[in-house]
Amino acid sequence: MKENGFTRNLQYAKFCAYGFLKNLRFYEPFMMLVFLDKGLSYLQIGSLYAVREILINITEIPSGIIADTLGRRMTMVFSFLAYILSFVLFFLADQYAILLFAMVAYAFGDAFRTGTHKAMIFDYLRLNNWENQKTHYYGHTRAWSQRGSAVSALIAALLVFYQGSFAPIFLFTIIPYVINLFLILSYPKNLDGPRHSSDQRIRDAFADVLRSLVKTMKSFSMFRTISSQALLTGYYKAFKDYLQPILQTFALSLPILLAYDDQKRTALIVGVVYTILYATTAFASSKSGNFAQRFDDLSTPLNLTLVMGIALGLVSGLLLHLQAALVAVILYLGIYVLENLRKPMGIAYVSERMDQTSLASALSVESQAESLFAAAIALLLGWFSSLFGVGMGVLLVSAICLVFAFLLKLPKDQALSQTT
């Protein structure tokens, strides 16, 4: 089936299935609630998120280099094995130290996945001469990721409701991740990326990729491009789980489902909200290409969505502090929608400006920048939330990020305008 200049073939279905299965993270709508249930403070939770993001930051570039030199499929397999180990540890953990070790395993999984799979998609587009369809194609595959999240939230709510506990959702998440591991192995070998002959020393291969990477990153314009793209994603990563305690407070204030205990009431309300939320973000992601076509170049919608996303967080924090929880939740959901509308545009914008000979490494640099922002924001948000409450913490950190959003404004660039 032909659409927007690309064909919906078997590999397209595999890319979509990968995103769907990858986002069957049944723990995700309850991650912060799990930590709070284990007795952690917001500062401790913020430190766990920061450690995860810092470790991702450290290992991102090596993971991209490994993918570019040893093969992307096996790199992805290692990623899923690390994820599965982390899920087992999260299920067993009852102490901060064990949770920290689980976060380390999770970070390795994320580091070896991000950038690598995007590079496989963009390589596939290049091999089929569909490079001008980056925003549309990536937006469609990302939409299936969000659909997976929507289904996941509903299933997770039912699991918590019937199990009466948050912990088992980590074990159930192992099932789709094992399936995804075998799906990745079924990808064609030509998506492994540039491979080096057996008689070539591996250090030479690493040196080649590093030289290309330095060339990609040495200009200020590239630094600004990557930082602008990474700021909202880092903000989103740090902020998104704070929706959970807000929803918990909102759920327990409602005069419904009073026959059930607090955990079951929370599970049902959180599950329904997250299902609706991810269905909405899936639609937003799939329409990213159409939204981008309304502008002369990608810099304009990227600047607009960056400022709007952080501004929504700021106002939401103020309303939460003023105990207007319902309106605060609605505005907070806008951060999710704008991130998923913006992400395909941002990835396409960044990839157009990168050295194509080491695309996985270069895209890992973009993911690394996201992790760096997320680590700093998560730690600051946890600290401020412990000191002043969640609402004021969200407000203050959003105000700081909004200043950076204006400083990182992308210039209009007709020479490299969006091609959709």
Secondary structure, DSSP 8 states (H G I E B T S, - for coil): -EETTEE--HHHHHHHHHHHHHT--TTGGGHHHHHHHTT--HHHHHHHHHHHHHHHHHHHHHHHHHHHHH-HHHHHHHHHHHHHHHHHHHHH--SHHHHHHHHHHHHHHHHHHTTHHHHHHHHHHHHTT-GGGHHHHHHHHHHHHHHHHHHHHHHHHHHHHHHSSSTTHHHHHHHHHHHHHHHHHTS-GGGG-S---TTS-HHHHHHHHHHHHHHHHSSHHHHHHHHHHHHHHHHHHHHGGGHHHHHHHHHHHSSS-TTS-HHHHHHHHHHHHHHHHHHHHHHHHHTHHHHHTTSSSTHHHHHHHHHHHHHHHHHHHHHHHTT-HHHHHHHHHHHHHHHHHHHHHHHHHHHHTS-GGGHHHHHHHHHHHHHHHHHHHHHHHHHHHHHH-HHHHHHHHHHHHHHHHHHT-----STT----
